[in-house]
Amino acid sequence: MLKTKPKHLSLSLATLLLPACSPIGGWLTTVGPDYHSEPPPSAAGWRTPQTMPDQTPLAHQGKPENLLQWWDGFQDPTLKHFIDEAEKVSASVSSAGAKIAQARAGLIGSDAALLPSLDGSLGTKTSSFSFGGPPFIWTQHQIGLQSNWEIDLFGGLARQQEAARSQLESRTASWHDARVAVAVEVANAYLAYRYCEVQKQLSQADANSRKEAARLTEIAAQHGFRAPADVALTQAAAADGNRSFLQYQAQCERSIKGLVALTALEETDVRQSLNSIPEKVAQLPTPPAFTIAAVPARVLLQRPDIAAAERDMAEASAKIGVEQAKRYPKLSLSGNITPTLQNVNGGAFMLAQTWSIGPTLSLPLFDLGKRAADVENARSQYEATVSNYRSKVRTAVQEVEEALVRLDSAAKRLPEAQQAYGAYQARLTAAEKLYQVGLSNLIDLETTRRSVLTANLTVKELEQERVSAWIALYRAAGGGWESPEHALPTAPPPAAKQEISHETPTLINPQPSAVSGESS
């Protein structure tokens, strides 16, 4: 055992506590491509008509948080309550939150890899030995400190940190996308139930009208004013009307079951909430209008799924550098201090101190091309993320344009349907006056009434289509996903606070740069 001098102990302690003063990137160079952000590839403008009343330039005036309150604009507490409850129990939101936690752990690990590691050990040992005579009892009490530091010569660890940070941002954007998707799913289910209520109400009125017509036809037939065939026809129409009513009734019940499954609320609570505001019963929700950007690229920046895909590209680009760095030498600096108290046969303790410090340089010599293959695999993964990103951009453009087409179509057809409904209503008013003065019969009156009900159902169908199109446009425009009021599932640990904020920034979704260049 060697006993260290005080200056040696100071030197070893200084080595163990040496901070990681590595510059951003590698000490010598940073291998791998540098990732640059560019606007997403898209057309110069939408290829669909704009039907929104206000022609302000951006979807939510350039502020995604404006759509955070979009659901409040419905002025329907029941809908907002269902959305909040569904988000709490959604498996997709929970899974996305768990992936955020995993990504944060990965970022902490990549940060720690740039710093020296320090481990301690504490042990005691008693042993016996002899040389043909009485045994000697040797007792040792040992404390050890070991440190290791990989010096990032070629930027592999820096690229790993870059990849981990991009992964965390991607997972965070995906969590927001899951929340928006859940809100849209609940809103569509709620809209389906309210529309079913409207259909059931109108169908019941239609069934009552058909039933009354059948009764009057049967009376007229008994007095010889109607043929038996007319009686059979009106009875068949009455049965068909009642069948439609029962069908809508069952459909409404299924819609309630769907809301129960989405919100995890008790069915009694769901039914009570649906009927808690009488003026909302059998009434379609009214979404607040908003405008869409004239430039598609600016709308795409607001979509969390596009932001997640762009961050996936950044992560894949950084991993190319991680694999390339493995093809270069690796330098590590390690050291340890091990003071030991020991005695023999219960005698006085003696202090023995040992220490070591030194660099280790490992050189990749021969691996049958494995490291080179790993680099090519990383490049292939990057190209796959680029393809996925571009596919998502095309899909996003399609979804926005389809929602705009639906809004435009509903806006053009709805006035025509309303005009037809008004004309049928005027005809019904005239028929009622003729019936009151004896110039018309009740059967013709009920027939006219059914025409009014059918026209009214057409109007409600178009109103439902318009609301559904607004919800689709909300989803296609990215929704209100940057929410300062909704904290992420778990707060970032202290080590990551300097790198990642609680809120996901508005990410620029680029057309990535070529991956062949390397920076120093």
C-alpha positions in Angstrom: 0.0 0.0 0.0 1.2 3.5 -0.8 0.6 6.4 1.4 -0.2 9.5 -0.5 1.3 12.9 0.3 -1.1 15.8 1.0 -0.4 17.4 -2.4 -1.3 14.1 -4.1 -4.5 14.0 -2.3 -5.3 17.6 -3.3 -4.5 16.8 -6.9 -6.8 13.7 -6.9 -9.7 15.6 -5.3 -9.3 18.3 -7.8 -9.6 15.7 -10.6 -12.7 14.2 -9.1 -14.4 17.5 -8.7 -13.3 18.9 -12.1 -16.4 20.4 -13.7 -17.5 19.6 -17.3 -16.3 22.8 -19.0 -16.8 21.3 -22.5 -17.9 23.8 -25.1 -21.2 23.4 -26.9 -20.5 20.5 -29.3 -17.3 18.5 -29.4 -13.9 19.6 -28.1 -12.3 19.0 -31.4 -15.2 19.0 -33.8 -18.8 18.0 -34.0 -19.5 15.3 -36.5 -22.9 14.8 -38.2 -25.2 17.2 -40.1 -26.4 20.5 -38.6 -30.2 20.7 -38.6 -31.7 23.9 -40.1 -35.3 24.9 -40.0 -37.1 26.1 -43.0 -40.9 26.7 -43.7 -42.9 23.6 -44.5 -43.4 22.7 -48.2 -46.8 23.9 -49.2 -48.7 25.8 -51.9 -48.8 29.6 -51.9 -52.5 29.6 -51.0 -55.6 27.5 -50.4 -57.2 26.0 -53.4 -60.7 26.3 -51.9 -63.2 29.1 -51.4 -63.2 31.1 -48.3 -66.6 31.4 -46.6 -65.7 32.9 -43.2 -67.2 36.3 -42.6 -64.2 38.0 -41.1 -61.2 38.2 -43.5 -58.5 38.7 -40.9 -55.2 37.2 -42.1 -54.6 34.4 -39.5 -56.6 31.5 -38.2 -56.6 32.8 -34.7 -55.1 36.3 -35.4 -51.7 34.7 -35.2 -52.2 33.6 -31.6 -52.9 29.9 -31.1 -54.0 30.7 -27.5 -57.1 32.4 -29.0 -58.5 29.0 -29.9 -57.9 27.8 -26.3 -61.2 29.4 -25.4 -63.0 28.2 -28.6 -65.0 25.6 -26.7 -66.1 28.3 -24.3 -67.5 30.2 -27.3 -70.1 27.5 -27.7 -71.6 28.8 -24.4 -72.6 25.3 -23.6 -71.3 24.2 -20.1 -72.4 20.6 -20.7 -70.0 20.3 -23.7 -67.1 21.9 -21.8 -67.8 19.6 -18.9 -67.7 16.5 -21.1 -64.4 17.6 -22.7 -62.7 18.2 -19.4 -63.8 14.8 -18.0 -62.8 13.0 -21.2 -59.3 14.5 -21.1 -58.8 13.3 -17.6 -59.5 9.6 -18.4 -58.3 9.5 -22.0 -55.8 6.6 -22.6 -54.2 8.5 -25.5 -53.5 11.6 -23.4 -52.2 9.5 -20.5 -49.9 7.5 -22.9 -48.6 10.7 -24.4 -47.9 12.1 -20.9 -46.0 9.0 -20.0 -43.9 9.4 -23.1 -43.1 12.9 -22.1 -41.8 11.6 -18.7 -39.6 9.0 -20.6 -38.2 11.7 -22.9 -37.4 13.9 -19.9 -35.5 11.0 -18.3 -33.6 10.6 -21.6 -32.7 14.3 -21.6 -31.4 14.1 -18.0 -29.3 11.1 -19.0 -27.8 12.9 -22.0 -27.1 15.9 -19.8 -25.4 13.7 -17.2 -23.2 12.0 -19.9 -21.4 15.4 -20.4 -20.5 15.6 -16.7 -18.0 13.6 -14.6 -19.6 10.8 -12.7 -18.8 10.2 -9.1 -19.5 7.0 -7.2 -18.7 6.1 -3.6 -18.2 2.8 -1.8 -17.9 1.8 1.8 -16.8 -1.6 2.9 -15.3 -3.6 5.8 -13.4 -6.9 5.7 -11.9 -9.3 8.2 -9.5 -12.0 7.1 -7.3 -14.6 8.7 -4.0 -16.0 7.5 -1.0 -17.8 9.0 2.4 -19.1 8.1 2.4 -22.3 10.0 2.0 -20.6 13.4 -0.8 -18.7 15.2 -3.2 -17.1 12.7 -3.1 -13.3 12.1 -6.5 -11.5 12.1 -6.4 -8.6 9.5 -9.2 -6.1 9.7 -9.8 -3.4 7.0 -12.3 -0.5 6.8 -12.3 1.1 3.3 -13.9 4.1 1.8 -13.7 4.7 -1.9 -14.5 7.5 -4.4 -14.3 6.8 -8.1 -14.9 9.2 -10.9 -15.1 8.9 -14.7 -15.5 11.5 -17.4 -15.8 10.9 -21.1 -14.4 13.9 -22.9 -16.6 14.7 -25.9 -13.9 15.0 -28.5 -16.1 14.7 -31.6 -19.5 15.9 -30.4 -21.2 12.5 -30.1 -22.5 13.3 -26.6 -23.6 16.8 -27.7 -25.5 15.2 -30.6 -27.1 12.8 -28.2 -28.2 15.7 -26.0 -29.6 17.5 -29.1 -31.6 14.3 -30.0 -33.0 14.0 -26.5 -34.1 17.6 -26.4 -35.8 17.2 -29.8 -37.5 14.0 -28.6 -38.9 15.8 -25.6 -40.3 18.6 -27.7 -41.8 16.1 -30.1 -43.4 14.1 -27.3 -44.8 17.3 -25.8 -46.4 18.4 -29.1 -47.9 14.9 -29.4 -49.4 15.3 -26.0 -51.1 18.5 -27.0 -52.2 16.8 -30.2 -53.8 14.0 -28.2 -55.7 16.6 -26.1 -57.0 18.3 -29.2 -58.1 15.0 -30.7 -60.0 14.0 -27.5 -61.8 17.4 -27.4 -62.8 17.0 -31.1 -64.0 13.4 -30.5 -66.1 14.5 -27.6 -67.5 17.5 -29.5 -68.5 15.3 -32.4 -70.2 12.8 -30.1 -72.0 15.6 -28.3 -73.1 17.1 -31.7 -74.3 13.6 -32.8 -76.5 13.3 -29.7 -78.0 16.8 -30.1 -78.7 16.2 -33.8 -80.3 12.9 -32.9 -82.6 14.7 -30.5 -83.6 17.0 -33.3 -84.2 14.1 -35.6 -86.2 12.2 -33.0 -88.3 15.2 -32.2 -89.1 15.9 -35.9 -89.6 12.2 -36.5 -92.1 11.9 -33.7 -94.1 14.9 -35.1 -94.0 13.2 -38.5 -95.2 9.8 -37.0 -98.0 11.6 -35.2 -99.1 13.3 -38.5 -99.0 10.0 -40.4 -101.0 8.3 -37.6 -103.6 11.0 -37.8 -103.8 10.7 -41.5 -104.3 7.0 -41.3 -107.1 7.4 -38.7 -108.9 9.9 -40.9 -108.5 7.7 -44.0 -110.0 4.8 -42.2 -113.0 6.9 -41.1 -113.5 8.1 -44.6 -113.3 4.5 -46.0 -115.9 3.4 -43.5 -118.3 5.9 -45.1 -117.4 5.0 -48.6 -115.2 8.1 -49.4 -111.9 6.2 -49.6 -110.8 2.9 -51.1 -109.4 0.1 -49.0 -106.1 0.6 -50.9 -105.9 4.1 -49.6 -106.4 2.8 -46.0 -103.6 0.3 -46.5 -101.3 2.9 -47.9 -101.8 5.4 -45.0 -101.5 2.6 -42.5 -98.2 1.5 -44.0 -97.0 5.2 -44.0 -97.9 5.5 -40.3 -96.0 2.3 -39.5 -93.0 3.5 -41.4 -93.1 6.8 -39.6 -93.2 5.1 -36.2 -90.4 2.8 -37.3 -88.2 5.9 -38.1 -89.0 7.4 -34.7 -88.0 4.2 -32.9 -84.8 4.1 -34.9 -83.8 7.6 -33.9 -84.8 6.8 -30.3 -82.4 3.9 -30.3 -79.7 5.9 -32.0 -79.9 8.6 -29.3 -79.5 5.9 -26.6 -76.4 4.6 -28.4 -75.0 8.2 -28.5 -75.4 8.4 -24.7 -73.5 5.2 -24.3 -70.7 6.7 -26.4 -70.5 9.8 -24.2 -70.4 7.6 -21.1 -67.5 5.6 -22.6 -65.6 8.8 -23.6 -66.1 10.7 -20.3 -66.1 7.7 -17.8 -69.0 9.4 -16.1 -72.0 7.5 -14.7 -74.8 7.2 -17.2 -77.2 8.9 -14.8 -74.7 11.8 -14.6 -74.5 12.0 -18.4 -78.2 12.0 -18.8 -78.6 14.7 -16.1 -76.0 16.9 -17.7 -77.6 16.6 -21.1 -81.0 17.7 -19.7 -79.7 20.2 -17.1 -80.2 23.2 -19.5 -83.7 22.9 -21.0 -83.0 25.5 -23.8 -80.1 23.3 -25.0 -82.2 20.1 -25.4 -82.8 19.2 -29.1 -80.8 22.3 -30.1 -77.5 22.1 -32.1 -74.5 23.7 -30.6 -73.4 27.0 -32.1 -69.6 27.2 -32.7 -67.9 30.6 -32.8 -66.5 31.4 -36.2 -62.8 32.0 -36.8 -60.7 32.7 -39.9 -58.0 30.7 -41.5 -54.7 32.0 -42.7 -54.4 32.9 -46.4 -50.9 31.2 -46.5 -51.0 27.5 -45.8 -47.5 27.4 -44.3 -48.6 29.7 -41.5 -51.5 27.5 -40.6 -49.3 24.3 -40.6 -47.1 25.9 -38.0 -50.0 25.8 -35.6 -50.6 22.0 -35.8 -49.1 20.0 -33.0 -48.8 16.8 -35.1 -46.7 18.8 -37.7 -44.6 20.2 -34.9 -44.0 16.7 -33.5 -43.0 15.4 -37.0 -40.6 18.2 -37.5 -39.0 17.5 -34.1 -38.7 13.9 -35.0 -36.6 15.0 -38.0 -34.4 17.0 -35.8 -33.9 14.0 -33.5 -33.1 11.7 -36.4 -30.6 14.2 -37.8 -28.8 14.4 -34.5 -28.6 10.6 -34.2 -26.6 10.6 -37.4 -23.9 12.5 -35.6 -24.2 10.2 -32.6 -23.4 7.2 -34.8 -20.7 8.9 -36.7 -18.9 9.9 -33.4 -18.6 6.2 -32.6 -16.2 5.7 -35.5 -13.7 8.1 -33.9 -11.4 7.7 -30.9 -12.9 8.0 -27.4 -11.0 9.7 -24.5 -12.0 9.1 -20.9 -10.5 10.4 -17.7 -10.8 8.4 -14.6 -9.6 8.6 -11.1 -10.2 7.1 -7.6 -9.2 7.7 -4.0 -9.3 4.8 -1.5 -8.3 5.6 2.1 -8.2 2.3 4.2 -8.0 1.8 8.0 -6.5 -1.5 8.9 -5.0 -3.4 11.9 -3.6 -6.8 12.7 -4.7 -8.9 15.7 -6.5 -6.0 17.3 -3.6 -3.6 17.2 -3.6 0.1 16.5 -5.2 1.1 13.2 -3.0 2.4 10.4 -4.2 4.6 7.6 -3.3 3.6 4.1 -4.2 5.9 1.2 -4.2 4.9 -2.5 -5.2 7.0 -5.5 -5.0 6.8 -9.2 -5.7 9.1 -12.1 -5.2 8.9 -15.8 -6.7 9.1 -19.3 -7.9 6.2 -21.4 -7.9 6.4 -25.2 -9.9 3.8 -27.0 -9.5 3.4 -30.8 -12.1 1.6 -33.0 -9.9 -0.6 -35.2 -11.9 -3.4 -36.8 -15.6 -4.2 -36.6 -16.4 -5.6 -40.0 -18.2 -2.3 -41.0 -20.7 -2.3 -38.2 -20.2 1.3 -37.2 -20.4 2.4 -40.9 -23.6 0.4 -41.2 -25.0 2.1 -38.1 -24.4 5.5 -39.7 -26.2 4.5 -42.9 -29.0 3.1 -40.8 -29.3 6.5 -39.0 -29.4 8.3 -42.4 -32.2 5.9 -43.5 -34.1 6.7 -40.4 -33.7 10.3 -41.0 -35.0 10.0 -44.6 -38.0 8.1 -43.2 -38.8 11.0 -40.8 -38.5 13.4 -43.7 -41.0 11.4 -45.7 -43.3 11.1 -42.8 -43.2 14.9 -42.2 -44.0 15.7 -45.8 -46.8 13.2 -45.8 -48.3 14.8 -42.6 -48.0 18.2 -44.3 -49.9 17.0 -47.3 -52.6 15.4 -45.1 -52.9 18.6 -43.1 -53.4 20.7 -46.2 -56.0 18.2 -47.4 -57.9 18.3 -44.0 -58.0 22.1 -44.0 -59.1 22.3 -47.6 -61.8 19.6 -47.1 -63.1 21.5 -44.1 -63.2 24.7 -46.1 -65.1 23.0 -48.9 -67.6 21.6 -46.4 -68.2 25.0 -44.9 -68.6 26.6 -48.3 -71.0 23.9 -49.5 -73.1 24.2 -46.3 -73.1 28.0 -46.6 -74.4 27.8 -50.2 -77.0 25.0 -49.6 -78.4 26.2 -46.2 -80.1 29.3 -47.6 -81.8 27.3 -50.3 -83.0 24.7 -47.8 -84.3 27.5 -45.5 -86.1 29.1 -48.4 -87.7 25.8 -49.3 -88.7 25.3 -45.6 -90.2 28.8 -45.6 -92.2 28.1 -48.7 -93.5 24.8 -47.3 -94.4 26.6 -44.1 -96.3 29.3 -46.0 -98.2 26.5 -47.9 -99.1 24.9 -44.6 -100.4 28.1 -43.2 -102.6 28.5 -46.3 -103.8 24.9 -46.1 -104.7 25.4 -42.4 -106.8 28.5 -43.3 -108.6 26.5 -46.1 -109.3 23.7 -43.7 -110.7 26.1 -41.2 -113.2 27.5 -43.7 -114.1 24.0 -45.0 -112.3 24.2 -48.4 -109.8 21.5 -47.7 -109.7 18.1 -45.9 -107.5 17.1 -43.0 -105.7 14.4 -45.0 -104.3 17.0 -47.4 -103.4 19.2 -44.4 -101.5 16.4 -42.8 -99.7 15.7 -46.0 -98.6 19.3 -46.3 -97.5 19.2 -42.7 -95.2 16.2 -43.4 -93.6 18.1 -46.2 -92.9 20.9 -43.8 -91.3 18.4 -41.3 -89.2 16.9 -44.1 -88.0 20.4 -45.2 -87.2 21.3 -41.6 -85.2 18.1 -41.2 -83.2 19.0 -44.3 -82.4 22.4 -42.7 -81.3 20.8 -39.5 -79.1 18.3 -41.4 -77.3 21.2 -43.1 -76.9 23.0 -39.8 -75.4 19.9 -38.3 -73.0 19.6 -41.3 -71.9 23.2 -40.8 -71.2 22.7 -37.1 -69.3 19.5 -37.9 -67.3 21.3 -40.5 -66.3 24.0 -38.0 -65.1 21.3 -35.6 -63.1 19.7 -38.4 -61.6 23.0 -39.4 -60.7 23.6 -35.7 -58.9 20.3 -35.7 -57.3 20.9 -39.1 -56.0 24.3 -38.0 -54.2 22.7 -35.0 -56.7 23.6 -32.3 -55.8 25.5 -29.2 -52.8 23.3 -28.3 -50.3 25.8 -26.7 -52.1 26.2 -23.4 -50.6 28.3 -20.6 -53.5 27.2 -18.4 -52.9 23.5 -18.7 -49.6 22.3 -17.2 -47.8 19.4 -18.7 -48.4 16.0 -17.0 -45.3 16.4 -14.8 -43.0 19.4 -14.2 -39.5 19.3 -15.8 -36.8 18.3 -13.3 -34.4 21.0 -12.2 -31.6 19.7 -14.4 -33.8 20.2 -17.5 -35.3 23.6 -16.7 -32.5 25.4 -18.3 -33.0 23.5 -21.6 -36.8 22.9 -21.8 -39.5 25.3 -20.6 -42.9 24.2 -19.3 -44.6 25.3 -22.5 -43.8 24.0 -25.9 -42.6 26.9 -28.1 -44.2 27.5 -31.5 -42.0 25.2 -33.6 -40.9 26.0 -37.1 -41.5 23.0 -39.3 -38.7 22.9 -41.8 -37.8 21.4 -45.0 -34.6 19.9 -43.6 -31.2 20.6 -44.8 -29.0 18.0 -46.5 -27.5 15.5 -44.0 -24.1 15.3 -45.7 -22.4 18.3 -44.2 -20.5 18.4 -40.9 -19.7 21.3 -38.7 -16.7 22.1 -36.5 
